[in-house]
């Protein structure tokens, strides 16, 4: 007598036939998370030579995110058959787009950078003012290469730029270094001094000048 295989219950058949959105949800979450991370830390990655990497990564990420938005939008047509869960990937993309447009992501990253490294930078400034740290780069008499033995406080090789003025010493900690001598960074000025008097701004005033605390400014040339 041949054995009969029991047929799956109707509930199991319905569960097996029910469409899943899990793969789309995971893909949308990963793409959106990567896009937000790149948008947040783009400025700190803009120094040489990683700036060249960004030239490829930025367009690729933008294209990938745009494609993700289009693809998740097509999932909305499956809501009637598969349920409201198919709207979740699109909502993730929409929320990411809103953050990219309205949230001050780079400002948040700069604030974290400033407060996270402030204590180490204050100690470096004190050593510069005491004469313990002096310019040591042959091709730039205003630059101090801190090297790997010191805390990482400046982008582009942990180099800082100093300017000995009448009122004290200006110290620039870089957050990015680009082509054509473009830079951004946190400038520590002597008490009561004007950040615009920093020698890098002799020919052209800073394009960005934001006060972060007493004697501390975020600057860009």
C-alpha positions as CSV (number, residue, x, y, z in Angstrom):
1,X,0.0,0.0,0.0
2,X,1.5,3.3,-1.1
3,X,2.1,5.9,1.5
4,X,0.3,9.2,1.0
5,X,2.1,12.5,1.6
6,X,0.0,14.9,3.6
7,X,-0.9,18.1,1.8
8,X,0.1,21.4,3.4
9,X,-2.6,23.2,5.3
10,X,-4.3,26.1,3.5
11,X,-2.7,28.5,6.0
12,X,0.8,27.3,5.1
13,X,0.0,27.6,1.4
14,X,-1.1,31.2,1.9
15,X,2.0,32.0,3.8
16,X,4.3,30.5,1.1
17,X,2.5,32.4,-1.6
18,X,2.5,35.7,0.3
19,X,5.1,38.1,-1.4
20,X,8.1,39.2,0.7
21,X,9.5,42.7,0.9
22,X,12.5,41.7,3.1
23,X,15.1,41.9,0.4
24,X,13.9,45.3,-0.8
25,X,13.8,46.6,2.7
26,X,17.4,45.5,3.4
27,X,18.7,46.9,0.1
28,X,17.0,50.2,0.6
29,X,18.2,50.5,4.2
30,X,21.8,49.8,3.2
31,X,21.9,52.2,0.3
32,X,20.3,55.0,2.3
33,X,22.6,54.4,5.3
34,X,25.6,54.6,3.0
35,X,24.3,57.8,1.3
36,X,23.8,59.5,4.7
37,X,27.2,58.5,5.9
38,X,28.9,59.8,2.8
39,X,26.9,63.1,3.0
40,X,27.8,63.5,6.6
41,X,31.6,62.9,6.3
42,X,32.1,64.2,2.8
43,X,34.0,67.2,4.1
44,X,36.5,65.2,6.1
45,X,37.1,62.9,3.2
46,X,37.8,65.8,0.8
47,X,41.5,66.1,1.6
48,X,44.2,64.9,-0.8
49,X,44.4,62.2,-2.0
50,X,41.0,60.9,-0.9
51,X,39.4,63.8,-2.8
52,X,40.1,61.9,-6.0
53,X,38.3,58.9,-4.5
54,X,35.3,61.1,-3.8
55,X,35.2,62.1,-7.5
56,X,34.2,58.5,-8.3
57,X,32.3,57.6,-5.1
58,X,30.0,60.7,-5.0
59,X,28.5,60.3,-8.5
60,X,28.2,56.5,-8.0
61,X,26.4,56.9,-4.7
62,X,24.1,59.6,-6.1
63,X,23.2,57.4,-9.0
64,X,22.7,54.4,-6.8
65,X,20.4,56.3,-4.4
66,X,18.4,57.8,-7.3
67,X,18.0,54.3,-8.7
68,X,16.9,53.0,-5.3
69,X,14.2,55.8,-5.1
70,X,12.9,54.8,-8.5
71,X,12.9,51.1,-7.7
72,X,11.2,51.5,-4.4
73,X,8.6,53.7,-6.0
74,X,7.7,50.8,-8.3
75,X,7.0,48.6,-5.2
76,X,4.1,50.9,-4.4
77,X,2.1,49.2,-7.1
78,X,2.3,45.9,-5.1
79,X,0.6,47.4,-2.0
80,X,-2.8,46.3,-3.1
81,X,-1.7,42.6,-3.5
82,X,1.1,42.4,-0.9
83,X,0.0,44.9,1.7
84,X,1.3,48.2,3.1
85,X,4.7,46.7,3.9
86,X,5.7,47.3,0.3
87,X,5.6,51.1,1.0
88,X,8.3,50.8,3.7
89,X,11.4,50.8,1.4
90,X,10.0,53.9,-0.4
91,X,9.4,55.6,2.9
92,X,13.0,54.9,3.9
93,X,14.2,56.6,0.7
94,X,11.9,59.5,1.1
95,X,13.0,60.1,4.7
96,X,16.7,59.9,3.6
97,X,16.0,62.4,0.9
98,X,14.4,64.8,3.4
99,X,17.5,64.4,5.7
100,X,19.8,65.2,2.8
101,X,17.9,68.3,1.9
102,X,17.0,69.7,5.3
103,X,19.2,68.2,8.0
104,X,22.6,70.0,8.7
105,X,24.6,66.7,8.4
106,X,28.0,68.3,7.9
107,X,27.4,70.8,10.7
108,X,26.7,68.0,13.0
109,X,29.9,66.2,11.9
110,X,31.9,69.4,12.4
111,X,30.5,69.9,15.9
112,X,31.4,66.3,16.8
113,X,34.9,66.8,15.3
114,X,35.4,70.1,17.3
115,X,34.4,68.8,20.7
116,X,35.8,65.3,20.3
117,X,39.4,66.7,19.5
118,X,39.3,69.9,21.4
119,X,41.3,68.8,24.5
120,X,44.1,67.4,22.3
121,X,44.1,70.5,20.2
122,X,44.3,72.7,23.2
123,X,47.4,70.8,24.4
124,X,49.0,71.1,21.0
125,X,48.4,74.9,21.0
126,X,50.0,75.2,24.5
127,X,53.1,73.3,23.2
128,X,53.3,75.6,20.2
129,X,53.0,78.7,22.3
130,X,55.7,77.4,24.7
131,X,58.1,76.8,21.8
132,X,58.1,73.0,22.2
133,X,56.6,72.5,18.7
134,X,58.1,74.5,15.8
135,X,57.8,74.4,12.0
136,X,59.6,71.3,10.7
137,X,58.5,71.1,7.1
138,X,61.2,72.1,4.6
139,X,58.8,73.3,1.9
140,X,56.5,75.3,4.2
141,X,58.0,77.3,7.0
142,X,54.6,77.7,8.6
143,X,53.7,74.0,8.9
144,X,54.3,71.6,11.7
145,X,54.2,67.9,10.9
146,X,52.9,66.3,14.1
147,X,53.4,62.7,12.9
148,X,51.9,59.5,14.1
149,X,53.2,59.8,17.6
150,X,50.8,62.7,18.4
151,X,47.0,62.5,18.5
152,X,45.3,62.8,15.2
153,X,44.0,66.3,15.3
154,X,44.4,67.5,11.7
155,X,43.4,66.1,8.3
156,X,45.8,65.4,5.5
157,X,48.7,63.8,7.4
158,X,48.3,65.4,10.8
159,X,49.9,68.7,9.8
160,X,49.1,72.0,11.4
161,X,49.7,75.5,10.2
162,X,51.0,78.3,12.5
163,X,51.3,82.0,12.2
164,X,53.3,84.0,14.7
165,X,51.7,87.4,15.0
166,X,52.3,90.4,17.2
167,X,49.4,89.4,19.5
168,X,50.2,85.7,19.7
169,X,50.2,82.6,17.6
170,X,47.5,81.5,15.2
171,X,47.1,77.7,14.9
172,X,45.1,76.0,12.2
173,X,43.9,72.4,12.5
174,X,42.7,71.2,9.1
175,X,39.5,69.3,8.5
176,X,40.1,69.1,4.8
177,X,42.8,69.9,2.2
178,X,41.9,70.2,-1.5
179,X,43.4,71.1,-4.8
180,X,44.6,74.7,-5.5
181,X,45.4,75.3,-1.9
182,X,41.8,75.0,-0.7
183,X,41.4,74.1,2.9
184,X,38.9,74.1,5.8
185,X,39.7,73.8,9.5
186,X,39.4,75.0,13.0
187,X,41.5,78.1,13.7
188,X,42.6,78.9,17.2
189,X,43.4,82.7,17.4
190,X,45.3,84.6,20.1
191,X,42.9,86.1,22.7
192,X,41.2,89.2,21.4
193,X,42.6,88.7,17.8
194,X,40.7,88.7,14.5
195,X,40.7,85.4,12.6
196,X,40.8,87.4,9.4
197,X,44.3,88.5,10.3
198,X,45.6,84.9,9.8
199,X,48.2,85.1,7.1
200,X,46.4,82.7,4.8
201,X,43.7,85.4,4.4
202,X,46.0,88.2,3.5
203,X,45.0,88.1,-0.2
204,X,41.4,87.0,0.2
205,X,39.1,86.9,3.2
206,X,37.8,83.6,4.3
207,X,34.8,82.2,2.4
208,X,33.5,80.7,5.7
209,X,34.0,82.0,9.2
210,X,32.0,80.5,12.0
211,X,32.7,81.1,15.7
212,X,32.6,77.8,17.7
213,X,33.9,79.1,21.0
214,X,36.1,81.7,22.6
215,X,39.2,82.1,20.3
216,X,38.0,79.1,18.1
217,X,36.7,79.5,14.6
218,X,35.8,77.2,11.7
219,X,37.3,78.7,8.5
220,X,37.5,78.0,4.8
221,X,39.5,79.9,2.2
